[in-house]
Amino acid sequence: MSGAVYLKLPHGPVSETARSAVSYLSRRRKLRPYRIKTKKVETEVLRPKKTYNPIKSVLRAEELQLLDAVAAKLGHLNSEEISDLSHKELGWRSLKIGEAISYLYSRTLKIRPDNR
């Protein structure tokens, strides 16, 4: 959707620009951190502030619909469960840590928001 380059990293696929995007949003005070406990660890999660208005988003309507579909499908899972799912995908299993994940692997995804 974004065209960003995603890398295979130890806990799952991560956008090359994720760190700088989070840093930018944190500096602009657009995120609110809170702590959660998973099965194994306690960690910090960043969420958009309640003042976020998706209508003013830079995303197109169909992109917002896709994000809503993904949230509906996976929103009940914790980060460890999502990581476990991502590690079952061909795009994860076929690459070495640090390698870029081709968008061509999206054709082989086991979990699809629309159940195709």
GISULDA-V312446 format. One line per field, one symbol per residue. psi: psi as a letter, one per 40 degrees, with the letter a starting at -180 (. if undefined). A space follows every 10 residues. Layout:
BEGIN
psi: ???
END
This chain:
BEGIN
psi: ddeihhihid eihhideddd dddddddefe ihiiiihadd ihihihiiie ehhddeieii dddddddddd dddedeiidd ddddddeeid dddeiiheii hiededeehd hhdef.
END
